[in-house]
Amino acid sequence: MELYLILKIIFGFGFLIAMYAIIRNLDIIKIILVYFKDKLLGK
């Protein structure tokens, strides 16, 4: 049971860190998505 609790805490921290990184880099992600969209559509 303790192992499950520890894993849940680690997963929670990992999720929070990932969300923070995504929010911090949102403009970079948008630029990359626009670039790939333009490459796929052949513009």
C-alpha positions, 0 to 999 in steps of 0.5 A, spaced: 500 500 500 505 504 501 508 503 494 502 505 491 502 511 495 509 513 493 508 512 486 501 516 486 505 522 489 511 521 484 506 521 478 503 527 481 509 531 481 511 529 474 504 531 472 505 538 475 512 539 472 510 537 465 504 541 465 508 547 468 513 546 462 508 545 457 505 552 459 512 555 459 513 553 452 506 554 449 509 559 444 514 554 442 509 549 441 505 553 437 511 555 432 513 548 431 505 546 430 504 551 425 511 549 422 509 542 421 502 544 418 505 548 413 510 542 411 504 537 411 500 542 406 506 544 402 506 551 403 
